[in-house]
Amino acid sequence: MKKLLTLLVCLAIATGSAFAQKEQAAVQTGAKMSGYIFGDYFYKIGGDPTVSNALNTKGTQFSSNKKDDQAFNIRRMYLNFDYIFNEQFAGKVVIENNDKQFNSDSRFGFFLKYAYMEWKEIYPGAKLMIGIIPTSEWAAGLAEKGWSYRSVEKTLLDKSGLGTGVDLGVGLYGKFDKEGNYGYTAVVGNGTGTKIEDNKYKKYYLSLNAQPIKGLFAEVHYDFEPADKDLNKTTFKGVLFFQTADFTVGFEAMQRKQITVVDPETKITPFGFSGYAIYKINDNFKVFGRYDQMDFNTEITTSGYKEGFITAGVDFMPIKDIHIIPNIWMTNFSKNVD
């Protein structure tokens, strides 16, 4: 059994939004700007990047950093531009920078994250969106709402690089009941996220969500991406969390089924789960903890690896929308053996 232990201490700082509106009416039509930013100061206490790279960790945050590396970092910045035409029609453009997006001279760069038109109440309880839109893999689903600490780490599917939170396509988002306790999301997109499409196939996303009782949220997600030679990818995901004003506990699990391009007889079946808890001490302090486990191919037990991840921290809010979040990471890679 070969193990790699990586321990990190990070300081995430997230800032809130500032809004400017052109006119005030029964519906606030016109332009609106907003944004947020979060960054880190990190110190890598231990870990060997040569081992993690050999294990193909899919770009896990800080995996390429050496022991004792430390730095200030901007993890993500959003600039949002919204235009509300009337009660039914609106448009949105979002520009993003993150710590993996650089120009050719290694300076921080930007890319188009969202760009869509929205038709609200296309029929009762539903809206239609077209463009670069959120998908239910995480951006339009419940996963990020439950975890709520994207500034510390991504949700399970996002962190593992096994999906896309946005896609270029068309989507329908709606509720089955007037109270909004039961809903759905259906999207057809390129399957390439914010990148250019390079084939004739499309990706199909479907999710159902429910709040059967106050504070209890559940979601099931399915997506299917066809490909040449029946090299299709199918992903299943479930999210369940209970949330009150002071406490949240949640769970997420996923499984994907696919076949490799190199060997059509070889199946790849990643499986993972994530559990977390968040507790509000008072209006200025919260504490949180999370544990993930991911096996990138459960079909093979004599090679590959399993990844375990733990994070815990404190969220200090000196004023609304300003968060100072000291937290610690521990990542463990265990190789599969006979």
C-alpha positions as CSV (number, residue, x, y, z in Angstrom):
1,M,0.0,0.0,0.0
2,K,1.6,3.3,-1.1
3,K,0.3,6.4,0.4
4,L,0.9,10.1,-0.1
5,L,-0.1,12.5,2.6
6,T,-0.5,16.2,1.7
7,L,-1.3,18.8,4.3
8,L,-2.1,22.3,3.5
9,V,-3.2,25.4,5.4
10,C,-5.1,27.9,3.3
11,L,-6.6,31.3,4.0
12,A,-9.6,32.0,1.7
13,I,-10.9,35.6,1.5
14,A,-14.2,36.2,-0.4
15,T,-15.7,39.6,-1.0
16,G,-19.3,40.4,-1.7
17,S,-21.1,42.2,-4.4
18,A,-21.7,45.8,-5.4
19,F,-24.7,46.7,-7.5
20,A,-25.5,49.6,-9.8
21,Q,-29.0,49.9,-11.3
22,K,-30.2,52.2,-14.0
23,E,-33.8,52.6,-13.1
24,Q,-36.3,51.7,-10.5
25,A,-39.8,50.4,-11.4
26,A,-42.2,47.6,-10.5
27,V,-39.6,45.4,-12.1
28,Q,-36.1,46.7,-11.9
29,T,-35.3,46.9,-15.6
30,G,-31.9,48.0,-16.9
31,A,-28.3,47.1,-16.2
32,K,-26.8,45.7,-13.1
33,M,-23.2,44.9,-12.3
34,S,-21.9,42.6,-9.5
35,G,-19.0,40.4,-8.7
36,Y,-17.0,38.5,-6.2
37,I,-13.4,37.4,-5.6
38,F,-11.7,34.9,-3.4
39,G,-8.1,34.1,-2.9
40,D,-5.6,32.3,-0.7
41,Y,-2.5,32.4,1.2
42,F,-1.3,28.7,1.3
43,Y,1.5,26.8,2.9
44,K,2.1,23.2,1.8
45,I,3.4,21.4,4.9
46,G,4.0,18.0,3.3
47,G,3.6,16.0,0.1
48,D,5.5,14.8,-2.9
49,P,4.3,16.2,-6.3
50,T,6.2,13.5,-8.2
51,V,4.1,10.8,-6.5
52,S,0.8,12.7,-7.0
53,N,1.6,13.4,-10.7
54,A,2.5,9.7,-11.2
55,L,-0.9,8.8,-9.8
56,N,-2.6,11.1,-12.3
57,T,-4.5,13.2,-9.8
58,K,-6.3,15.2,-12.6
59,G,-4.9,18.5,-11.5
60,T,-6.0,18.4,-7.8
61,Q,-5.5,21.8,-6.2
62,F,-1.9,22.2,-4.9
63,S,-0.9,18.7,-6.1
64,S,1.9,20.1,-8.3
65,N,3.3,22.2,-5.4
66,K,6.4,21.0,-3.6
67,K,6.7,20.6,0.2
68,D,7.2,24.0,1.9
69,D,5.8,25.9,-1.1
70,Q,3.8,28.9,0.0
71,A,2.2,31.8,-2.0
72,F,-0.6,34.3,-2.3
73,N,-3.1,33.2,-4.9
74,I,-6.3,34.5,-6.6
75,R,-8.4,31.4,-6.8
76,R,-11.4,32.9,-8.7
77,M,-12.9,36.2,-9.7
78,Y,-16.3,36.8,-11.3
79,L,-17.5,40.0,-13.1
80,N,-21.3,39.8,-13.7
81,F,-23.2,41.9,-16.2
82,D,-27.0,41.6,-16.2
83,Y,-29.6,43.4,-18.2
84,I,-33.3,43.0,-17.3
85,F,-35.5,43.9,-20.3
86,N,-38.9,43.3,-18.5
87,E,-40.6,40.8,-16.3
88,Q,-40.0,38.0,-18.7
89,F,-36.7,38.6,-20.6
90,A,-33.2,39.1,-19.2
91,G,-29.6,38.6,-20.3
92,K,-26.4,37.8,-18.4
93,V,-22.7,37.8,-19.2
94,V,-20.1,36.6,-16.7
95,I,-16.3,36.9,-17.1
96,E,-14.1,34.7,-15.0
97,N,-10.5,34.6,-13.9
98,N,-9.2,31.6,-12.0
99,D,-5.8,30.2,-10.9
100,K,-5.6,28.0,-14.0
101,Q,-6.4,30.7,-16.5
102,F,-3.3,32.6,-17.8
103,N,-2.2,34.6,-20.8
104,S,0.8,33.5,-22.9
105,D,3.1,35.7,-20.7
106,S,1.8,33.9,-17.5
107,R,-0.3,36.9,-16.4
108,F,-3.8,36.3,-15.0
109,G,-6.3,36.1,-17.9
110,F,-10.1,36.0,-18.3
111,F,-12.6,33.9,-20.2
112,L,-16.3,33.9,-20.9
113,K,-18.0,31.8,-18.2
114,Y,-21.7,32.6,-18.8
115,A,-23.5,34.3,-21.7
116,Y,-27.2,33.6,-22.1
117,M,-30.7,35.0,-22.6
118,E,-33.4,34.0,-20.2
119,W,-37.1,33.8,-20.9
120,K,-39.0,33.6,-17.6
121,E,-42.4,32.1,-17.3
122,I,-42.3,30.6,-20.7
123,Y,-45.0,28.6,-19.2
124,P,-46.1,28.6,-15.5
125,G,-43.3,27.9,-13.2
126,A,-40.6,27.5,-15.9
127,K,-37.9,29.5,-17.6
128,L,-35.9,28.9,-20.8
129,M,-32.2,29.7,-21.1
130,I,-30.1,29.7,-24.2
131,G,-26.3,30.3,-24.5
132,I,-23.5,29.3,-22.1
133,I,-25.8,28.2,-19.3
134,P,-25.5,26.4,-15.9
135,T,-26.0,22.7,-15.9
136,S,-27.3,20.6,-13.0
137,E,-24.0,18.7,-12.6
138,W,-23.4,21.4,-10.0
139,A,-23.9,25.1,-11.1
140,A,-27.7,24.8,-11.5
141,G,-28.1,22.0,-9.0
142,L,-28.2,21.6,-5.2
143,A,-24.6,20.5,-4.7
144,E,-23.1,24.0,-4.3
145,K,-26.1,25.3,-2.3
146,G,-25.6,22.6,0.3
147,W,-21.8,22.8,0.6
148,S,-21.7,26.6,0.2
149,Y,-17.9,26.8,0.5
150,R,-16.8,26.9,-3.1
151,S,-14.1,29.4,-1.9
152,V,-12.5,26.6,0.1
153,E,-13.0,23.7,-2.4
154,K,-15.1,22.6,-5.3
155,T,-17.9,20.1,-5.0
156,L,-17.2,16.5,-5.7
157,L,-17.8,16.2,-9.5
158,D,-16.1,19.6,-10.1
159,K,-13.1,18.8,-8.0
160,S,-12.6,15.4,-9.7
161,G,-12.8,16.9,-13.2
162,L,-15.7,14.6,-14.2
163,G,-18.2,17.0,-15.5
164,T,-19.0,20.6,-16.4
165,G,-21.0,23.2,-14.5
166,V,-21.8,25.2,-17.6
167,D,-22.4,24.3,-21.2
168,L,-23.3,25.9,-24.5
169,G,-26.8,24.9,-25.3
170,V,-30.4,25.3,-24.3
171,G,-32.0,24.5,-20.9
172,L,-35.4,24.4,-19.2
173,Y,-35.6,25.1,-15.5
174,G,-38.8,24.8,-13.6
175,K,-41.0,23.8,-10.6
176,F,-43.8,21.3,-10.5
177,D,-45.7,23.0,-7.7
178,K,-46.6,26.6,-6.8
179,E,-44.7,26.4,-3.5
180,G,-41.5,25.6,-5.4
181,N,-40.7,22.5,-3.4
182,Y,-40.3,20.1,-6.4
183,G,-38.5,21.0,-9.5
184,Y,-36.5,19.9,-12.5
185,T,-33.7,20.9,-14.9
186,A,-33.3,19.7,-18.5
187,V,-30.3,20.8,-20.6
188,V,-29.0,19.9,-24.1
189,G,-25.5,21.2,-24.7
190,N,-22.3,20.6,-26.6
191,G,-20.7,18.8,-23.6
192,T,-17.5,20.9,-23.8
193,G,-18.2,23.5,-21.2
194,T,-16.8,26.8,-22.2
195,K,-14.7,25.3,-24.9
196,I,-15.4,25.0,-28.7
197,E,-17.4,21.9,-29.8
198,D,-15.3,19.4,-31.8
199,N,-17.8,16.7,-32.8
200,K,-21.4,16.1,-33.9
201,Y,-22.6,14.7,-30.5
202,K,-24.5,16.5,-27.8
203,K,-24.7,16.0,-24.1
204,Y,-28.1,15.6,-22.3
205,Y,-28.6,16.6,-18.7
206,L,-31.6,15.9,-16.5
207,S,-32.2,16.4,-12.8
208,L,-35.1,16.3,-10.3
209,N,-35.0,18.1,-7.0
210,A,-37.3,18.1,-4.0
211,Q,-37.8,19.7,-0.5
212,P,-40.3,17.3,1.0
213,I,-40.1,18.9,4.4
214,K,-38.7,22.2,5.6
215,G,-34.9,22.2,5.5
216,L,-34.5,18.8,3.8
217,F,-33.2,19.0,0.2
218,A,-32.7,16.1,-2.3
219,E,-31.6,15.9,-5.9
220,V,-31.0,13.1,-8.4
221,H,-29.0,13.9,-11.6
222,Y,-28.4,12.0,-14.8
223,D,-26.5,12.9,-17.9
224,F,-25.6,11.1,-21.1
225,E,-22.9,12.0,-23.6
226,P,-22.8,9.8,-26.8
227,A,-19.6,9.3,-28.8
228,D,-18.2,7.4,-31.8
229,K,-17.8,3.6,-31.5
230,D,-20.3,3.5,-28.6
231,L,-17.7,5.2,-26.3
232,N,-20.5,6.8,-24.4
233,K,-20.4,8.4,-20.9
234,T,-23.2,8.2,-18.4
235,T,-23.1,9.9,-15.1
236,F,-25.4,9.4,-12.1
237,K,-25.3,11.7,-9.0
238,G,-27.3,12.2,-5.8
239,V,-27.3,15.1,-3.3
240,L,-29.0,15.1,0.1
241,F,-28.7,17.7,2.8
242,F,-30.5,19.1,5.8
243,Q,-30.2,22.8,6.6
244,T,-31.4,25.0,9.4
245,A,-30.5,28.6,10.2
246,D,-27.6,27.3,12.4
247,F,-26.6,23.9,11.0
248,T,-26.1,22.0,7.7
249,V,-25.2,18.4,7.2
250,G,-25.0,16.9,3.7
251,F,-23.9,14.1,1.4
252,E,-23.2,13.7,-2.3
253,A,-22.4,10.6,-4.3
254,M,-21.6,10.0,-8.0
255,Q,-20.8,7.2,-10.4
256,R,-19.8,7.4,-14.1
257,K,-19.8,4.6,-16.6
258,Q,-17.6,4.9,-19.8
259,I,-15.4,3.0,-22.2
260,T,-11.8,4.0,-23.1
261,V,-10.9,5.1,-26.6
262,V,-7.6,3.1,-26.4
263,D,-9.3,-0.2,-25.6
264,P,-13.1,-0.4,-26.3
265,E,-13.2,-3.6,-24.2
266,T,-12.0,-1.7,-21.1
267,K,-14.6,-0.1,-18.9
268,I,-14.0,2.9,-16.6
269,T,-16.3,3.4,-13.6
270,P,-15.4,6.2,-11.3
271,F,-17.2,6.3,-8.0
272,G,-17.0,8.9,-5.2
273,F,-18.8,10.4,-2.3
274,S,-18.6,13.5,-0.1
275,G,-19.9,14.3,3.3
276,Y,-19.8,17.6,5.2
277,A,-21.2,19.5,8.2
278,I,-21.4,23.3,8.9
279,Y,-22.3,24.9,12.2
280,K,-23.0,28.5,12.9
281,I,-21.6,29.6,16.3
282,N,-22.9,33.1,16.0
283,D,-23.4,35.8,13.4
284,N,-19.7,36.2,12.9
285,F,-18.4,32.6,13.1
286,K,-19.0,29.3,11.5
287,V,-17.1,26.0,11.6
288,F,-17.1,23.3,8.9
289,G,-15.6,20.0,8.0
290,R,-15.8,17.7,4.9
291,Y,-14.5,14.3,3.8
292,D,-14.4,13.0,0.2
293,Q,-13.4,9.7,-1.2
294,M,-12.9,9.0,-4.9
295,D,-12.0,5.8,-6.8
296,F,-11.3,6.8,-10.4
297,N,-12.0,3.2,-11.7
298,T,-13.8,0.7,-9.6
299,E,-13.4,-1.9,-12.4
300,I,-9.7,-2.3,-11.6
301,T,-8.6,-3.4,-8.1
302,T,-4.9,-4.1,-8.9
303,S,-3.8,-0.7,-10.2
304,G,-4.9,2.9,-10.0
305,Y,-5.6,4.6,-6.7
306,K,-8.2,5.9,-4.3
307,E,-8.1,9.5,-3.2
308,G,-9.2,10.7,0.2
309,F,-9.7,14.3,1.1
310,I,-10.3,16.1,4.4
311,T,-10.8,19.8,5.0
312,A,-11.9,21.7,8.1
313,G,-11.9,25.4,9.0
314,V,-13.4,28.5,10.5
315,D,-15.4,31.1,8.7
316,F,-15.0,34.6,10.2
317,M,-17.3,37.3,8.9
318,P,-16.2,40.7,10.2
319,I,-19.0,42.3,8.1
320,K,-21.6,41.0,5.7
321,D,-20.1,39.5,2.5
322,I,-16.5,39.5,3.8
323,H,-15.2,36.1,4.8
324,I,-11.8,35.2,6.3
325,I,-11.6,31.4,6.3
326,P,-8.5,29.7,7.7
327,N,-8.7,26.0,6.8
328,I,-6.5,22.9,6.6
329,W,-6.4,20.3,3.8
330,M,-5.2,16.7,4.0
331,T,-5.2,14.6,0.8
332,N,-4.3,10.9,0.9
333,F,-3.6,8.8,-2.2
334,S,-3.6,5.0,-1.7
335,K,-2.6,2.7,-4.5
336,N,-4.8,-0.3,-5.3
337,V,-2.8,-3.6,-4.9
338,D,-3.6,-7.3,-5.0
